[in-house]
Amino acid sequence: MKSRALIALSMVSVLLWSCVLIQAQTQAAPTVEQLRQEISRLLAKTPDPDLKAAHTETLQTLRIQLRDLLLERKGDLQGQLRDLQSAGASPAYKDYLAKLEDQLGKVKQEITQLDTDLANNASAVGSQRALVTSEPTPVESPATETAAADKPVPAPKASEVQTATDPVTPAADPAGTFDCNEVFLHPFNYTRYVEGICFLSRQIVDHKKRDPTRGIILSRDEVELVIAMLGQLMIDQQKASFLLEAEEARTDKQTGAGPNANGTTSLVIKGGVPSILGMAVENGAAVADSSGTTITFRFNPVGTLEALANKGYITGYREDQNNPFARFFRKTSLGVSFDASRGSTPGTFTGGAKQISAFSFKYVFINERDPRNQKYQKRWEDFIATKGVDFTKVAAKNFKALERVRTATEPLPQFKNEALRTWLKNTNELLAGITVGPTFTGEQQAITQVQAVLKKQLAVLPVKDIESDKSTLEALTNYASGFKTYLDEKKKILDDISKGTVVSFEYTNNREVNIPDTSNFRFIAEKGPGGRFDLTANGSLTMFNKKPAGMNRIRDFQFAGQFDVPLGDPLGFGQSALSFGGRYERLMDDALTVAGTVMPKTKGDIAFGQVKLTIPIKGTGLKLPFSVTFANRTELIKERDIRGNFGFTFDLDTIFAKLKPF
Amino acid sequence: MVVVDELDLLFSGANNEFITMTFTKHNTVWGITFAFDDEEDEAHSLLEGTPIKFQLRRKADGGPTVLRVFFHFINASGTGGSYDSNMIGSRGGSFDEVPARRQEGDLVPQNIYTFQVS
């Protein structure tokens, strides 16, 4: 009775949780007008002395939100003005442009006022901000050396800006802190603004390894710098729809045990394999009769050997491109499952041989979701020859426009805009003081220090000087526009690729205690029907390794399907996924119990349905699957059955790459 | 061809000297495009396995020849791709970089090669 109540409670929790996630995604964002009114109302009321801090903090939050919306509006108006410019315009048309300009002026004025208010009240909430930031204190900017015109002091903090080059704000990080090592590993999880800062930081550290005095080198870093500047400048407001699927959002990796294992939350097996080692601990049972805890380790043999050999994640991946043997094994995974209820101390995971409940081998023999697949070569060649060349024309022309004309005495690139040139000189002076340690940790520390200097300097970017320099502004805007077009075209191809087919084969040897061991042969196919959805189908056959007396050699056959729906990242944990699965199983004979006895009248058909929610914990490689499974009966009991499962899966790829990415 | 400053990608070469640049990709679909500052509104894509080959010409104002190379990266993860480069002057001198560029998500990084012509 108690267990039924618990199951019911689990079901309700999972369903409520799903509703919360969906609700969180659909909740309407506040409007400009609403935020203005709320700020006015708060300002009109003197707060209770005990609530003064909360009052100030709320005001600051609302101001930040309002400023973000206004910055978007500003960009939109600037974009409209840019698009509508016409040399021989009619008076009515000019009037309209004047109204647009007027509107833009008002928006800018309101932003300036908000920046002033935010700056004036910053100290009140500063201590709280400090709690969520883990960055070292940035090096002080040489304010005295910077020309007054270079200092739009109320400029928004880089960390608070959402821009065109900013496809998604890292929600888990409202203060704007981000770990560049995580960005290098999963760049598509972050905004292009963040990418610009982190990759520029990495470039600078690379330069410093060759010459410790160097900083930003335009010959090599112009793209990254311009991306970071664009993020700061908010010139363009084309919204970024060019995010790619993140590693953590991948729904094609199976880390947990198969559906027959005790305690598994999986009804359907997925096609992908982890690159190094995945571990899953899952509690409950999806389809087996005995609930328990199954711990599954899934290894990629090549990745694991590289990890043991202390070879970097990316170096290893790169090296096996030219090695057919390594390429073959990169597509395989070996799994070992342990049933903690077995062995001399049931209920305690010992990792001993007696607790091994299954071995498995998986090989991915078709993977059309890899953009490097030969199938897409012609398409990519065409893309580079057309869209790539178009983008290069735009980029080269506009970078050239940003730079001074080269001469025999000054051959190297320099910004044409004087304020920008001064800003770059100051930034490089600050960067000159940073040294790079000889170890990997030293390098990471240097990247963090460089990143802090860049963020600090971007906050004092000479925005007004740039905005008043038509040629520089136009070059930056045109570059952003060309880059957006390029990325949009690239995304179209990548979207098609994400619908590609993945086909795998898996063999599992299930080791039983009192009954004959079984072998399971399973084909797994995945296909993206459109959007970011994923459809998986399984077909499998299970045979007894040794034919039991009076029974068929074939134990069962099964067909299963699953539909995965990515939920996005509404709570800032990472990309969650909701899955709906179904499975049909035909038992060819009456089932055997764990004790080895035959359960009469159990031969026949079993149908299962499952709802599963998988929540990753950002940047950790951990995923928490919660599932509810419904069945018309179990293998041993001809009664309806409902089970709740939860657990966690662990993908070592993420951690390993973080510790030693190169 | 002489390397004047490898970090600044600054080189010097003789008038009429040929420069040959080759690139090698790792863990990415091939994608190199380039443009010379002297060519208005022109850009080119480089076929895999073929070099960029051009002749240095002394200009009347003594200004350098500027080549902008853009590195396109295409793979599933946005990370781990790279290009190596090799540059050879027909009158001697070479310059290798391994890697010349590392992948930066879906940014398209640029190397600006500047050649002073004597």
Boltz contact constraints between the chains, C-beta under 6 A:
constraints:
  - contact:
      token1: [A, 187]
      token2: [B, 78]
      max_distance: 6.0
  - contact:
      token1: [A, 187]
      token2: [B, 105]
      max_distance: 6.0
  - contact:
      token1: [A, 188]
      token2: [B, 78]
      max_distance: 6.0
  - contact:
      token1: [A, 195]
      token2: [B, 105]
      max_distance: 6.0
  - contact:
      token1: [A, 199]
      token2: [B, 104]
      max_distance: 6.0
  - contact:
      token1: [A, 207]
      token2: [B, 7]
      max_distance: 6.0
  - contact:
      token1: [A, 210]
      token2: [B, 7]
      max_distance: 6.0
  - contact:
      token1: [A, 211]
      token2: [B, 7]
      max_distance: 6.0
  - contact:
      token1: [A, 217]
      token2: [B, 7]
      max_distance: 6.0
  - contact:
      token1: [A, 219]
      token2: [B, 8]
      max_distance: 6.0
  - contact:
      token1: [A, 219]
      token2: [B, 9]
      max_distance: 6.0
  - contact:
      token1: [A, 219]
      token2: [B, 112]
      max_distance: 6.0
  - contact:
      token1: [A, 220]
      token2: [B, 111]
      max_distance: 6.0
  - contact:
      token1: [A, 222]
      token2: [B, 110]
      max_distance: 6.0
  - contact:
      token1: [A, 223]
      token2: [B, 109]
      max_distance: 6.0
  - contact:
      token1: [A, 223]
      token2: [B, 110]
      max_distance: 6.0
  - contact:
      token1: [A, 314]
      token2: [B, 80]
      max_distance: 6.0
  - contact:
      token1: [A, 317]
      token2: [B, 80]
      max_distance: 6.0
  - contact:
      token1: [A, 318]
      token2: [B, 26]
      max_distance: 6.0
  - contact:
      token1: [A, 318]
      token2: [B, 27]
      max_distance: 6.0
  - contact:
      token1: [A, 370]
      token2: [B, 76]
      max_distance: 6.0
  - contact:
      token1: [A, 371]
      token2: [B, 74]
      max_distance: 6.0
  - contact:
      token1: [A, 371]
      token2: [B, 75]
      max_distance: 6.0
  - contact:
      token1: [A, 371]
      token2: [B, 76]
      max_distance: 6.0
  - contact:
      token1: [A, 372]
      token2: [B, 29]
      max_distance: 6.0
  - contact:
      token1: [A, 372]
      token2: [B, 75]
      max_distance: 6.0
  - contact:
      token1: [A, 380]
      token2: [B, 29]
      max_distance: 6.0
  - contact:
      token1: [A, 384]
      token2: [B, 31]
      max_distance: 6.0
  - contact:
      token1: [A, 384]
      token2: [B, 45]
      max_distance: 6.0
  - contact:
      token1: [A, 384]
      token2: [B, 72]
      max_distance: 6.0
  - contact:
      token1: [A, 385]
      token2: [B, 45]
      max_distance: 6.0
  - contact:
      token1: [A, 388]
      token2: [B, 31]
      max_distance: 6.0
  - contact:
      token1: [A, 388]
      token2: [B, 33]
      max_distance: 6.0
  - contact:
      token1: [A, 388]
      token2: [B, 45]
      max_distance: 6.0
  - contact:
      token1: [A, 388]
      token2: [B, 72]
      max_distance: 6.0
  - contact:
      token1: [A, 389]
      token2: [B, 33]
      max_distance: 6.0
  - contact:
      token1: [A, 389]
      token2: [B, 43]
      max_distance: 6.0
  - contact:
      token1: [A, 389]
      token2: [B, 45]
      max_distance: 6.0
  - contact:
      token1: [A, 392]
      token2: [B, 33]
      max_distance: 6.0
  - contact:
      token1: [A, 392]
      token2: [B, 35]
      max_distance: 6.0
  - contact:
      token1: [A, 392]
      token2: [B, 43]
      max_distance: 6.0
  - contact:
      token1: [A, 392]
      token2: [B, 70]
      max_distance: 6.0
  - contact:
      token1: [A, 393]
      token2: [B, 41]
      max_distance: 6.0
  - contact:
      token1: [A, 393]
      token2: [B, 43]
      max_distance: 6.0
  - contact:
      token1: [A, 396]
      token2: [B, 35]
      max_distance: 6.0
  - contact:
      token1: [A, 396]
      token2: [B, 68]
      max_distance: 6.0
  - contact:
      token1: [A, 400]
      token2: [B, 37]
      max_distance: 6.0
  - contact:
      token1: [A, 406]
      token2: [B, 63]
      max_distance: 6.0
  - contact:
      token1: [A, 406]
      token2: [B, 64]
      max_distance: 6.0
  - contact:
      token1: [A, 407]
      token2: [B, 63]
      max_distance: 6.0
  - contact:
      token1: [A, 408]
      token2: [B, 62]
      max_distance: 6.0
  - contact:
      token1: [A, 411]
      token2: [B, 64]
      max_distance: 6.0
  - contact:
      token1: [A, 411]
      token2: [B, 114]
      max_distance: 6.0
  - contact:
      token1: [A, 411]
      token2: [B, 116]
      max_distance: 6.0
  - contact:
      token1: [A, 412]
      token2: [B, 8]
      max_distance: 6.0
  - contact:
      token1: [A, 413]
      token2: [B, 112]
      max_distance: 6.0
